[in-house]
Amino acid sequence: MHFYESVLVDTIDGIQCKVYANSHPDGFVIVKPKYVPESLLNFTGLKKRFLFSKCMTRFNLFNAKEIVEENLTRLKNTFPYYFYTCPRHKNWFLVVPTDKIAKTYDTRAGLKELMKVPVTDLDSYLKATRGFIELILQSGVHIDNIGITHSTLLGNYTLGKSDIDVLVFGKDNGWKVLHFLETAQHTSLRWKTEEDWAKYYRERVVSTQYSEKEYVYNMVHKKDDGFFDGNVFSVFCVEEPGETWYDWNEEHEPLGTAKIRGTVGNAYNSIVRPGYYDLQSSEIVEGHNSVPIKRIVTWSRPFVLQAREGELVEACGLLEKVTPKIGTAYYQIVIGYFDTYITERGKKEYLKVVVE
């Protein structure tokens, strides 16, 4: 069975997880826990919600490093099988063993059920969801290749707060939808402007790794998150089984944190997670002796679609030497492994298009 990124799965322990990748090691599914029954575990620094007739803790890795580390320790002490140490990566991943999955949710079937409901019977959030689906269908992508996920699918959304979460199946379909949205005209469709992003940067102090000019440029030309009828939407593009690129049989040798500059050669696979950017040329500017970097890999959604072909990028992440089963070893920079939530490298990692 193929597990698509951003699909929801329930475990036999009653934990709901979202799938965090399109490729997985044998016997496991890479995930992030989403909701954990309060009766199972007592976490620290996390909010609770009443869902599925239970008090559920909203698990969150975006928190202070000490809080994340403590919560991961509590999870591992109680459920060690949700952690997988990969011998080929010399690193660990949050997972669900496939034999611990109790239920998966069909995002495409869910969308078709939504489309059966008369518009007059929908609330404002679902009317916006349906309107957004009807807009992206104008791209030419068939409804069989579109799904809804997360709270949009389960109906546990909060009016005025929850995102509209849409899946597009297949990379060609994903690019077709995103290219369409770049120029689409609709009274309910809105993107954050350069002024909006500049204000956000000044008020939040997003990262010392970006100047305001760089941050605005890097955010404003991405068209996978926006607003439809006042609701935030997110478009997740996922790989079909025959088009996955990640090879779990390759040997990864971590060489430490490094900062590089390079020119993007091909960004086709930057649309998925994990995704990557091929580099035409590169140089290591900090952290390691210079070696040719083949690509930048990202496991982190903020760096999906971050750069386009021909653009000069700068990135900081884990430098790896990768040895395939067949072929020549190569080097890559990886951003967003799970260990970045509890290590200092997490504060250093970034990917940006350089604005001269």
C-alpha positions in Angstrom: 0.0 0.0 0.0 1.2 3.5 -0.9 1.0 6.1 1.9 0.7 9.6 0.5 2.1 12.6 2.3 -0.5 14.6 4.4 -2.9 11.7 4.6 -4.2 10.8 8.1 -3.8 7.5 9.8 -5.1 6.2 13.1 -3.0 3.8 15.1 -4.1 0.8 17.2 -3.3 3.0 20.3 -5.8 5.6 19.2 -3.2 8.2 18.1 -3.9 10.1 15.0 -0.9 10.9 12.8 -0.4 12.7 9.5 1.9 11.0 7.0 5.0 13.1 6.5 6.5 11.8 3.3 5.8 10.1 0.0 8.5 7.4 0.4 8.9 5.2 3.5 11.3 2.5 4.8 10.0 -1.1 4.5 7.5 -1.8 7.2 7.1 1.8 8.4 5.3 5.0 7.5 7.0 8.3 8.2 4.6 10.5 10.3 4.1 13.3 12.7 1.7 12.5 15.6 -1.3 14.9 15.4 -3.7 14.0 18.2 -2.9 11.8 21.2 -5.6 10.7 23.7 -5.0 12.5 27.0 -5.6 9.2 28.8 -2.5 7.7 27.1 0.2 10.2 27.9 0.7 13.4 29.9 2.7 15.9 27.8 4.0 19.3 28.8 3.3 22.7 27.1 0.7 21.4 24.6 -3.0 22.3 24.1 -5.9 20.0 24.4 -9.1 19.6 22.3 -12.3 17.7 22.5 -12.3 15.4 19.4 -13.6 12.0 18.5 -15.5 11.9 21.8 -12.2 12.2 23.8 -9.9 14.7 25.4 -7.0 14.8 22.9 -3.6 16.5 23.2 -2.6 18.4 20.0 1.0 17.1 19.5 3.3 19.9 18.3 7.0 19.9 17.4 7.0 23.6 16.8 7.9 24.6 20.4 10.8 25.4 22.6 13.6 22.8 22.1 13.4 21.7 25.7 9.7 21.1 25.6 9.9 19.2 22.4 12.7 17.0 23.7 10.8 16.3 26.9 7.6 15.3 25.0 9.5 13.1 22.6 11.1 11.4 25.5 7.7 10.7 27.1 6.4 9.4 23.8 9.4 7.1 23.3 9.3 5.8 26.8 5.7 4.7 26.4 5.6 3.8 22.7 9.2 3.1 21.5 7.9 1.6 18.2 6.9 5.1 17.0 10.7 5.8 16.6 12.8 4.3 13.9 16.6 4.6 13.8 17.6 4.1 10.3 21.0 2.4 10.0 21.5 3.8 6.4 20.9 7.4 7.5 22.5 7.2 10.9 19.5 9.2 12.1 16.0 8.6 13.5 12.5 9.2 12.2 9.0 9.3 13.7 7.0 6.4 12.2 4.1 4.1 12.6 4.9 0.5 11.9 2.5 -0.7 9.2 1.1 -3.4 11.5 0.1 -0.7 14.1 -2.2 1.1 11.6 -5.8 0.8 12.5 -7.4 3.1 9.9 -6.5 5.3 6.9 -8.7 8.1 5.5 -9.5 8.3 1.8 -9.0 11.9 0.8 -10.3 11.5 -2.7 -13.5 9.7 -1.7 -14.0 12.3 1.0 -13.9 15.1 -1.6 -16.4 13.4 -3.8 -18.8 13.0 -0.8 -18.4 16.8 -0.1 -19.3 17.6 -3.7 -22.6 15.7 -3.3 -23.8 18.1 -0.6 -25.9 20.9 -2.0 -24.1 24.3 -1.7 -27.1 25.7 0.2 -26.6 23.1 3.0 -22.9 23.9 3.5 -21.5 26.3 6.1 -19.2 29.1 5.1 -16.0 27.1 5.5 -17.2 24.2 3.3 -18.7 26.6 0.8 -15.2 28.2 0.5 -13.7 24.7 0.2 -16.0 23.7 -2.6 -15.5 27.0 -4.3 -11.7 26.6 -4.2 -12.0 23.0 -5.6 -14.1 24.3 -8.4 -11.5 26.9 -9.1 -8.5 24.5 -9.3 -10.6 22.1 -11.5 -10.3 24.9 -14.1 -6.6 24.0 -14.4 -7.6 20.9 -16.3 -6.8 18.5 -13.5 -9.5 15.8 -13.1 -11.3 15.6 -9.8 -10.1 12.0 -9.4 -6.6 13.5 -8.8 -7.7 15.9 -6.0 -8.5 15.2 -2.3 -9.1 17.0 0.9 -7.3 16.2 4.2 -6.8 17.1 7.8 -9.7 18.9 9.5 -11.3 19.6 6.1 -11.8 15.9 5.6 -12.8 15.0 9.1 -15.1 17.9 9.8 -13.3 19.0 13.0 -12.4 22.4 11.6 -12.9 25.7 13.4 -14.8 28.3 11.5 -12.5 31.3 10.8 -9.4 29.6 11.9 -8.8 26.3 10.1 -7.0 25.9 6.8 -8.5 24.4 3.7 -6.2 21.5 3.1 -6.2 20.1 -0.5 -4.1 17.3 -2.0 -3.2 17.1 -5.7 -2.0 13.6 -6.8 0.9 13.4 -9.2 3.7 15.9 -9.8 2.6 16.9 -13.3 -0.9 17.6 -11.9 0.6 19.5 -9.0 2.6 21.8 -11.3 -0.4 22.3 -13.5 -2.5 23.4 -10.5 0.2 25.7 -9.1 1.0 27.3 -12.5 -2.8 27.9 -12.9 -3.1 29.5 -9.5 -0.2 31.9 -10.3 -2.3 33.7 -12.8 -5.9 32.8 -11.8 -8.4 35.6 -11.4 -11.2 35.1 -8.9 -12.9 37.5 -6.6 -12.4 35.1 -3.6 -8.7 34.4 -4.3 -6.1 36.5 -2.5 -2.3 36.2 -1.9 -0.3 38.0 0.7 1.3 41.1 -0.9 4.9 42.2 -0.6 3.7 44.7 2.0 1.9 42.0 4.0 5.1 39.8 4.1 7.3 42.8 5.0 5.0 43.7 7.9 5.0 40.0 9.0 8.8 39.9 8.9 9.1 43.1 11.0 6.6 42.0 13.6 7.7 38.4 14.0 11.5 38.7 13.5 11.2 35.5 11.4 14.9 34.7 11.0 18.2 36.4 11.3 19.2 34.4 8.2 17.0 36.5 6.0 17.1 40.2 5.3 13.6 41.8 5.0 14.1 42.1 1.2 15.2 38.4 0.9 12.3 37.2 3.1 9.7 39.1 1.1 11.1 37.9 -2.2 11.2 34.3 -1.1 7.6 34.2 0.3 5.7 36.3 -2.3 6.4 34.2 -5.3 5.2 30.9 -3.8 1.6 30.1 -4.7 0.7 27.0 -2.6 -0.7 28.9 0.4 -3.2 31.7 0.1 -6.7 32.9 1.0 -10.0 31.9 -0.5 -13.1 33.7 0.7 -11.0 34.7 3.8 -10.0 31.2 4.6 -6.3 30.1 4.5 -5.7 27.3 2.0 -2.8 25.0 1.6 -2.1 22.8 -1.5 -0.1 19.7 -0.9 1.3 18.0 -4.0 2.0 14.3 -3.6 3.7 11.6 -5.6 2.0 8.6 -7.1 3.6 5.2 -6.4 5.4 5.0 -9.7 7.0 8.5 -9.5 8.7 8.5 -6.1 12.3 9.5 -6.2 13.6 8.8 -2.7 15.8 5.7 -2.3 15.9 4.2 1.2 18.7 1.8 0.2 21.3 4.5 -0.2 23.9 4.9 2.5 24.1 8.3 4.1 27.2 9.5 5.9 26.6 12.7 7.9 29.5 15.1 7.7 28.2 18.0 9.9 26.5 21.3 9.3 27.5 23.2 6.2 26.5 26.4 4.4 26.5 26.4 0.6 25.7 28.6 -2.4 24.6 27.2 -5.7 22.6 27.7 -8.9 19.4 25.6 -9.2 19.4 23.4 -12.3 16.1 21.5 -11.9 13.3 22.2 -9.4 10.8 19.6 -10.6 10.9 17.6 -7.5 10.7 20.6 -5.1 7.0 20.2 -5.2 6.8 17.2 -2.9 8.1 16.1 0.5 10.8 15.0 0.8 11.7 17.2 -2.2 14.9 18.4 -3.8 16.6 20.9 -6.0 19.3 19.8 -8.5 22.3 22.2 -8.5 24.1 23.2 -11.7 27.0 24.5 -9.7 27.8 24.9 -6.0 30.4 25.9 -3.4 30.6 25.3 0.3 31.2 28.6 2.0 31.2 27.5 5.7 31.5 24.3 7.7 33.5 21.9 5.5 36.1 21.7 2.8 34.6 22.3 -0.6 33.0 19.3 -2.3 30.6 19.3 -5.3 27.0 19.4 -4.0 24.6 17.5 -6.2 21.3 18.6 -4.6 19.5 20.2 -1.7 17.0 17.9 -0.1 14.2 19.3 2.1 11.9 17.4 4.5 10.4 20.8 5.7 7.4 22.2 4.0 8.5 25.9 4.3 11.3 25.1 1.9 9.2 23.3 -0.7 8.9 25.4 -3.9 11.4 27.8 -2.4 13.5 28.3 -5.6 13.2 28.0 -9.4 15.5 27.0 -12.1 18.4 29.3 -12.7 18.1 31.1 -9.4 21.1 31.5 -7.0 20.3 29.9 -3.6 22.0 29.8 -0.3 21.3 27.0 2.1 22.5 25.6 5.5 21.8 22.1 6.6 23.3 18.7 7.2 26.0 17.8 4.7 25.9 14.1 3.7 27.9 11.8 1.5 25.5 9.5 -0.2 26.5 6.1 -1.6 23.9 4.4 -3.8 23.8 0.6 -4.4 24.7 1.2 -8.0 26.6 4.3 -9.2 29.0 6.9 -7.9 28.8 8.5 -4.4 27.7 12.1 -4.2 27.1 14.9 -1.7 23.9 16.7 -0.7 22.6 19.2 1.8 19.6 18.0 3.8 17.2 20.4 5.6 14.5 19.3 8.1 15.3 15.8 9.5 13.5 15.1 12.7 16.5 15.7 14.9 16.5 19.4 14.0 13.6 19.9 16.4 15.9 19.1 19.4 19.4 20.1 18.2 21.2 23.4 17.5 21.3 22.6 13.8 17.5 23.3 13.7 18.1 27.0 14.4 20.8 27.3 11.6 19.0 25.5 8.8 17.5 27.5 5.9 17.1 27.8 2.2 16.7 31.1 0.3 17.0 32.6 -3.1 19.8 35.2 -2.8 18.6 38.7 -3.7 21.6 40.8 -4.8 
